[in-house]
């Protein structure tokens, strides 16, 4: 006879018991699984722990890859007092309180580690509050973020920390973590758990390299599973329910991730707002970072729309800022607005192609001297040497334009930018043809001429 499994017979114990992910969290590097590029033997973290040289760092990686665990392991291996804050729930007051404690301990030669989870959610003022304390050693900062620190952490603070990149856990890592939970957790090791059919592989393939999601889903599935002949049977259907059916093909580390963002970008570039919205929803439903999508839209606005609609870049940038401020789920409304606007906008890659032509010209030719008339003359000596001599100031001339040679003297005039007849770029094309008729005269080889 089948019956539901009740892991906890005592409801009070159920309340007090930590989640599985916390119960099996390792305390040493020897028990840590994954991230061998930074935590393996002879790598930066293992060396720093071995020699007792703990430094301020930013741990950057996807969810469930071991950022919090590594921070605690570092603290366990040092004599430092460990404090943990979450950027969502903490403010400058909380930071300053820990800094004050750290300062007093530092004066006694006692180190203090401040771990800030989701440090990317701290605003500039909150991050500024950390600067001096990190610089003078009052605290050792360990920040954890899923976002690119180059975009989310202020440069002065970033320069005082080392950025350590964590990768999504491999299937092999997840297998090891799953086995460790089943065989070593004080509760699960007493159970006879059976994965039916391919449910074990289904679990590993459905959590996107996220160990915490793996363990939470396992714990939920066990609680939901039926017991038959003394065995707790976990099926694919139970796992789907435990994962809340977020088991699409989309995986942020796999080919489908890159294929989907490619389909999204190509749909926007191809002026199909409906297809673009479909692929956007696929990504968001699969757990994609909305800021990743917003960043790609900024690039597209410049690369594929450009001067055909200069407002596109501003709208894309404003969209990114709004997504960052609002967060999910409302951020999807902003992404929808920006996506449909860019997809519906006239397109031109003329600016992008101009850049490629100019880069190619620079690589092909040796560096040319800057003509004297284009140089500044901030000193009398430079002025005597002819710097800035005969320079014609455009604003002193009709239409604020003067026919001048702005290329190096020994380099012929070249045409890199070839504006189209699309959107506002048509007006740019007319203006350039008026000012530079020889260079910008109609040419059948030019795009859209």
Helices and strands as residue ranges (DSSP letters): E 3-4, H 11-16, H 20-23, G 29-31, H 36-39, H 44-50, E 57-60, H 67-76, E 81-86, H 92-107, E 112-117, G 119-121, H 124-135, E 140-145, H 149-152, H 155-158, E 162-165, H 171-184, G 188-190, E 193-195, H 199-205, H 211-224, E 226-228, E 231-234, H 236-242, H 255-269, H 273-285, H 290-300, I 301-305, G 306-308, H 311-326, H 331-344, H 350-364, G 372-374, H 380-384, G 394-396, G 398-400, H 425-435, H 437-440
